[in-house]
Amino acid sequence: MYDETCPFHRNAWNCLRNQRENMVTINSWRWVPKGCSLDRIDPVRFLGLMRNKNIGFVGDSLNENFLVSFLCILRAADAGAKKWKRKGAWRGAHFPKFNVTVAYHRAVLLAKYEWQPKEPTLAEGQGSKGFYRVDVDIPADDWANINDFYDVLVFNTGHWWGSDKFPEETPLVFYQAGRPIFPPLKMLDGLRVVLENMVLHIQRKIPNKTLKFWRLQSPRHFHGGDWNQNGSCLFNEPLLDSQQQWGE
């Protein structure tokens, strides 16, 4: 539905331009949701239905990857589409023919987090290089002020909640109302508390008329190492159940 000339691609992700092998075969695959018949998207019809509306994605690279492909597909209906980065968006596009904006806000944990120097009260062996403070009740800056701008919002988080991203020497430490949560939360308990608080924020700040979706994780698919350890995706066939990696 699009080619390597799409201006919304990131160069490193442009498999067509980078001449990734077997792209003809890979592009012939069709994503089929279980127990559901889903028609191929018609970009003209879709943008026509969404005329004068805005669509936002908030979360990690799963949402970002989807957004890039989505923008390239929609551009087939409006060659005048322009890059758009406002309201704290990491990337996005405006389609003037339909007055539709589609954008992504990077918030890998959804909640605000920032690097802190070593905490003396942490147990020996933990936080030896410092820690990341996570304020479970404060949304990340990139989406904190979107409020009523979007008519549709798609949220996700997941792949960053693991020891590969936050090992013991640089852990997550969770705060609420400006104070450390005690006893300290383990990572997945922290995820639960963050999600509970982000839902409360959405209910308070995002209008009821805004259509909201929660996107689930997809399996990891790196071969020969993780994403930051020279891993790559060398598969030429869809993953079997036994090959799927869902993290911790």
C-alpha positions in Angstrom: 0.0 0.0 0.0 3.1 2.2 0.1 6.7 2.2 -0.9 10.1 3.3 0.3 9.5 6.9 -0.6 7.1 7.5 2.3 8.4 10.5 4.2 7.1 9.3 7.6 9.5 6.3 7.7 12.5 6.3 10.0 15.5 5.4 7.8 16.6 2.5 10.1 13.1 1.0 9.8 12.7 1.4 6.1 13.1 -2.3 5.1 12.2 -1.5 1.5 14.9 1.2 1.1 17.4 -0.9 3.1 16.7 -3.9 0.8 15.8 -6.3 3.5 15.7 -9.8 1.9 12.4 -11.5 1.1 10.3 -8.3 1.4 8.0 -9.5 -1.4 7.1 -12.6 0.6 6.8 -10.7 3.9 4.6 -8.0 2.4 2.3 -10.8 1.1 1.4 -11.8 4.7 -1.9 -10.7 6.1 -2.5 -10.1 9.8 -5.6 -12.0 10.8 -7.0 -11.4 14.3 -8.3 -14.6 15.9 -12.0 -15.1 15.5 -12.6 -11.9 13.6 -12.9 -11.0 9.9 -11.1 -7.7 9.3 -11.2 -6.0 5.9 -8.2 -4.3 4.4 -8.1 -0.7 5.3 -9.3 1.8 2.7 -7.4 5.0 3.4 -9.8 7.3 1.5 -12.8 5.8 3.3 -11.1 5.9 6.6 -10.0 9.5 6.4 -13.4 10.4 5.1 -15.0 8.9 8.2 -12.5 10.6 10.4 -12.8 14.0 8.7 -12.1 16.9 11.2 -11.0 14.5 13.9 -7.7 13.7 15.6 -6.2 10.4 16.5 -3.5 10.0 19.1 -1.2 7.1 20.1 0.5 7.1 23.6 3.1 4.5 24.7 6.2 2.7 23.6 7.7 1.7 20.2 4.9 -0.7 19.5 2.6 2.2 19.0 5.3 4.2 17.2 5.9 1.4 14.8 2.2 1.0 14.1 1.9 4.8 13.6 4.7 5.0 11.0 3.0 2.3 8.9 -0.4 3.8 9.5 0.8 7.3 8.3 2.3 5.8 5.2 -1.0 4.0 4.3 -3.1 7.1 4.9 -0.8 9.2 2.8 -2.1 7.2 -0.3 -5.3 9.2 0.2 -3.7 12.6 0.7 -0.3 13.3 -1.0 -0.3 16.7 0.7 0.2 15.2 4.2 2.7 17.1 6.3 4.8 16.1 9.3 3.2 17.3 12.6 4.9 17.6 16.0 2.8 19.6 18.4 1.1 19.1 21.7 4.1 17.2 22.9 3.9 14.6 20.0 7.1 12.7 19.2 6.0 12.3 15.5 2.8 12.6 13.5 1.2 13.9 10.4 -1.6 16.3 9.3 -3.8 15.3 6.3 -5.1 18.7 5.1 -7.5 17.2 2.5 -9.5 15.7 5.3 -8.4 17.9 8.2 -7.2 14.9 10.2 -4.2 14.7 12.5 -2.6 11.4 13.6 0.3 11.6 16.1 2.3 9.6 18.6 3.3 10.6 22.1 6.3 8.7 23.5 5.6 7.6 27.0 7.2 4.2 27.5 6.0 3.7 31.1 3.0 6.1 30.6 3.9 7.6 34.0 6.6 10.2 34.4 10.1 8.9 35.2 13.5 10.4 35.5 17.0 9.5 36.4 18.1 10.1 40.0 21.6 9.9 41.6 22.3 6.9 43.9 19.9 6.6 46.8 21.8 5.9 50.0 18.8 4.0 51.5 18.7 1.4 48.8 19.9 -2.1 49.7 23.5 -3.0 48.9 23.7 -4.2 45.3 20.6 -2.3 44.2 20.8 1.1 42.5 24.6 1.0 42.5 24.6 3.4 39.6 21.5 5.4 40.6 17.8 4.7 40.0 14.8 5.9 37.9 12.2 7.7 39.9 8.7 6.8 38.7 5.8 9.0 39.8 2.9 6.6 39.5 0.3 9.4 39.8 1.8 11.8 37.2 1.6 11.2 33.4 4.7 11.5 31.3 5.3 15.1 30.1 4.8 14.1 26.4 1.1 13.4 26.9 0.2 15.2 30.2 -1.5 18.1 28.4 -3.3 16.5 25.5 -6.6 16.7 27.3 -9.4 17.3 24.8 -7.3 17.5 21.6 -7.9 13.9 20.4 -11.1 12.2 19.4 -9.5 8.8 19.5 -6.6 7.6 21.8 -4.7 4.4 21.7 -2.6 3.5 24.8 0.0 0.9 25.4 3.0 -0.1 27.6 4.7 -3.3 28.4 8.0 -4.1 26.8 9.9 -1.6 29.0 8.7 -3.3 32.2 11.6 -5.8 32.4 15.1 -6.2 33.8 16.6 -5.8 30.4 15.6 -2.2 30.4 15.9 -1.5 34.1 18.5 -4.0 35.7 19.1 -4.2 39.4 22.0 -1.6 39.3 19.6 1.0 37.8 16.1 0.0 39.1 12.8 1.7 39.1 11.8 3.2 42.4 8.1 4.2 42.7 6.8 7.4 44.2 3.3 8.6 45.0 2.2 12.0 46.0 5.9 13.0 45.9 7.1 10.4 48.4 8.6 6.9 47.9 6.1 4.1 48.2 6.9 1.9 51.2 7.4 -1.0 51.2 9.1 -0.7 47.8 7.2 -2.1 44.9 8.5 -4.8 42.6 8.5 -4.0 39.0 5.2 -5.7 37.9 3.5 -4.4 41.1 4.7 -1.0 40.0 3.2 -1.5 36.6 -0.2 -2.4 38.2 -0.2 0.8 40.3 0.9 2.9 37.4 -1.9 1.6 35.2 -4.5 2.2 38.0 -3.3 5.8 38.4 -3.1 6.5 34.7 -6.7 5.2 34.3 -7.8 7.6 37.0 -5.9 10.5 35.2 -7.6 9.6 31.9 -11.0 9.5 33.6 -10.4 13.0 35.1 -8.7 14.8 32.3 -9.8 13.1 29.0 -13.4 13.9 27.9 -15.9 11.0 27.9 -16.5 11.6 24.2 -13.0 10.6 23.4 -12.8 7.0 22.2 -10.1 5.2 24.1 -8.4 1.9 23.4 -5.8 -0.2 25.2 -3.4 -2.0 22.9 -1.9 -5.3 24.1 1.7 -6.5 23.6 3.1 -8.3 20.6 5.7 -11.0 21.1 9.4 -10.2 20.9 11.1 -11.5 17.8 14.8 -10.8 18.0 17.3 -13.4 16.9 21.0 -13.7 18.0 20.6 -11.1 20.8 18.2 -8.6 22.2 17.3 -5.3 20.6 20.4 -3.6 22.1 22.7 -6.6 21.7 23.0 -6.9 17.9 19.8 -8.8 17.7 17.9 -8.8 14.4 14.7 -10.2 12.9 15.8 -12.9 10.4 12.6 -14.8 10.2 11.0 -15.3 6.8 7.9 -17.0 8.0 5.4 -15.9 10.7 6.4 -16.9 14.2 5.2 -20.2 15.5 3.7 -20.3 19.0 6.9 -22.0 20.3 9.1 -19.1 18.9 7.2 -16.3 20.5 8.9 -14.4 23.3 6.7 -12.6 25.7 9.3 -11.3 28.1 9.1 -11.6 31.9 
